[in-house]
Amino acid sequence: MPLKKICKAPGCTRLCDRGRMYCIEHQALEFRDRESRGAYQSAQHGRWDEMYNSPKWRTLRAEKLRKCPDCEICGEPATEVHHMRAHNGDWDLFLDPDNLMSICHACHLKETQKESVERKRQKAEAKRRIWY
C-alpha cells in the first residue's frame, strides 16, 4: 500500500498519494505549479537562444572544434565550446575566440557546475556585506 502525505494546498488536511503534491480536490493546483515552473525554466533557458542560434556563433563554434578537436581539460574528443568568462549577453565577449575552450560534455557539465556554485557563493557574500 502506497504511503500517503498531507496535501500541499493551504489549509487542506486531506491525504494524497506519494509522488503527488495535492489531493484529488486540489489537483488543478499541481498542474498550475508545473506549468508555471516550466514557463520559468523555458524563459531562463531561452535567454541566450538568439545568440547561440546565430550564424556567427555556429561558424565560430565549428571553427573552434575544427582547430581544437580534443577537450582542453581531459583530452577526450570535444563536443562543446565553453565560454571561459561569462558573456552575460555581451556580443563582443560572446564571439571573442580567446574566450572559448573546446571541451567534452562531461567536463562542460563540471565547469558549468563550478561556475554556478561560485556565482551563488558571491551572491551570498554580497548579501552578508549588506547586512553587516
Secondary structure, DSSP 8 states (H G I E B T S, - for coil): ---EEE-SSTT---EEETT-SS-GGGHHHHHHHHHHHHHHHHHHHGGGHHHHTSHHHHHHHHHHHHH--B-TTT-SB--EEEESS--TT-HHHHT-GGGEEEE-HHHHHHHHHHHHHHHHHHHHHHHHHHH-
